[in-house]
């Protein structure tokens, strides 16, 4: 690189005490710039996806809370017939898990369609990232169970007599 700098300085007629009025970009400097941009995009994508997952979790929790309110009488009947709080809690947790897995499946299908469409458009090879799909299902499952805990606990802790009176 020193030979190139000397050649440029000589071609521009710069004296030794003068600053260089040019810049030299190598493949390494361009690669570093690309890595910095990719890291910034990665952080931004992580923040946006985390906010989207929290919003989805709140949506699941609201749907489940509405479900608990609408099915209060059914919960009272089940409890009066001997259902344990654990049984009620598991029912609502499984419903929240089902909702989140439905979202995960829709996301994976849309991702496959978008990714394959982009690959065909760019004339690139089509690749399915199995590890990322599995990670997506696991994260969605955790979101469903995590945000379904409160509605499930609320349903399990209903008093059967009060629940049977609910209209």
C-alpha positions in Angstrom: 0.0 0.0 0.0 3.0 2.3 0.7 4.1 2.1 -3.0 0.6 3.1 -4.1 0.5 6.1 -1.7 3.9 7.3 -3.0 2.8 6.9 -6.6 -0.4 8.9 -5.9 1.5 11.7 -4.1 4.1 11.9 -6.9 1.3 12.0 -9.5 -0.4 14.8 -7.7 2.8 16.7 -7.1 2.5 16.8 -3.3 5.6 17.7 -1.2 6.6 15.5 1.8 5.2 18.0 4.4 1.8 18.3 2.6 -1.2 16.1 3.6 -2.5 13.6 1.1 -5.5 14.9 -0.8 -6.8 11.5 -1.7 -8.0 8.3 0.0 -7.3 4.7 -0.8 -9.9 2.1 -0.2 -8.9 -1.6 -0.2 -11.1 -4.7 -0.2 -10.5 -4.9 3.5 -11.8 -1.4 4.2 -14.9 -2.0 2.1 -15.4 -5.4 3.9 -15.2 -3.6 7.3 -17.7 -1.0 6.2 -20.1 -3.7 5.1 -19.6 -5.5 8.4 -20.4 -2.3 10.3 -23.6 -1.7 8.2 -24.7 -5.4 8.6 -24.2 -5.2 12.4 -26.3 -2.0 12.6 -29.1 -3.7 10.5 -28.9 -6.8 12.6 -29.4 -4.8 15.8 -32.3 -2.8 14.2 -34.0 -6.1 13.0 -33.6 -7.6 16.5 -35.3 -4.6 18.2 -38.1 -4.5 15.6 -38.7 -8.3 15.9 -38.7 -8.1 19.8 -41.3 -5.4 19.7 -43.4 -7.4 17.2 -43.2 -10.5 19.5 -44.2 -8.5 22.6 -47.2 -7.1 20.6 -48.1 -10.6 19.5 -47.9 -11.8 23.0 -50.1 -9.0 24.3 -52.6 -9.9 21.5 -52.6 -13.6 22.6 -53.1 -12.6 26.2 -56.0 -10.3 25.3 -57.7 -13.0 23.3 -57.3 -15.5 26.1 -58.6 -13.0 28.7 -61.7 -12.5 26.5 -62.0 -16.3 26.2 -61.9 -16.6 30.0 -64.6 -14.0 30.4 -66.8 -15.6 27.7 -66.4 -19.1 29.2 -66.7 -18.2 32.9 -69.9 -20.3 33.2 -68.3 -23.2 31.4 -65.3 -23.0 33.8 -67.7 -23.0 36.8 -69.5 -26.1 35.5 -66.2 -27.9 34.9 -65.0 -27.0 38.4 -68.3 -28.0 40.0 -68.0 -31.4 38.2 -64.5 -31.9 39.7 -62.0 -30.3 37.4 -58.9 -29.3 39.3 -57.3 -25.8 38.8 -54.4 -27.6 37.1 -56.8 -29.0 34.5 -58.3 -25.6 33.8 -54.8 -23.9 33.7 -53.5 -26.6 31.2 -56.5 -26.1 29.0 -56.0 -22.4 28.6 -52.2 -22.7 28.3 -52.7 -25.2 25.5 -55.1 -22.9 23.8 -52.5 -20.0 24.0 -49.8 -22.4 22.8 -52.0 -23.4 19.8 -52.6 -19.7 18.9 -48.9 -18.9 19.0 -48.0 -22.0 17.0 -50.6 -21.0 14.4 -48.8 -17.7 14.1 -45.5 -19.5 13.8 -46.8 -21.7 11.1 -48.2 -18.7 9.2 -44.9 -16.9 9.6 -42.8 -19.8 8.3 -45.1 -20.3 5.3 -45.0 -16.6 4.4 -41.2 -16.7 4.9 -40.8 -19.6 2.6 -43.0 -17.9 -0.1 -41.2 -14.6 0.2 -37.7 -16.2 0.4 -38.3 -18.5 -2.5 -39.8 -15.7 -4.6 -36.8 -13.5 -3.9 -34.4 -16.3 -4.7 -36.2 -16.9 -8.0 -36.2 -13.2 -8.8 -32.5 -12.9 -8.0 -31.7 -16.2 -9.8 -30.1 -17.6 -6.6 -30.4 -21.0 -5.1 -33.4 -21.7 -2.9 -32.4 -22.5 0.7 -34.6 -23.4 3.6 -33.0 -22.6 7.0 -34.3 -25.4 9.2 -32.5 -24.2 12.3 -34.1 -20.8 12.1 -37.6 -22.3 11.5 -37.1 -24.5 14.6 -35.9 -21.5 16.6 -39.0 -19.5 15.4 -41.3 -22.2 16.6 -39.6 -22.4 20.0 -39.7 -18.6 20.5 -43.4 -18.5 19.5 -44.1 -21.3 21.9 -42.4 -19.5 24.7 -44.3 -16.3 23.8 -47.6 -18.2 23.8 -47.0 -20.0 27.1 -45.5 -16.8 28.7 -48.3 -14.5 27.8 -50.9 -17.3 28.4 -50.0 -17.8 32.0 -52.0 -14.9 33.4 -55.3 -15.8 31.6 -54.8 -19.4 32.5 -54.2 -18.6 36.2 -57.2 -16.3 36.2 -59.4 -19.0 34.8 -58.0 -21.6 37.2 -58.6 -19.4 40.2 -62.2 -18.6 39.5 -64.6 -19.5 42.3 -67.0 -22.2 41.0 -70.1 -20.7 42.7 -69.4 -17.2 41.4 -68.6 -18.5 38.0 -71.9 -20.4 37.8 -73.8 -17.2 38.7 -72.0 -15.2 36.0 -74.2 -14.2 33.1 
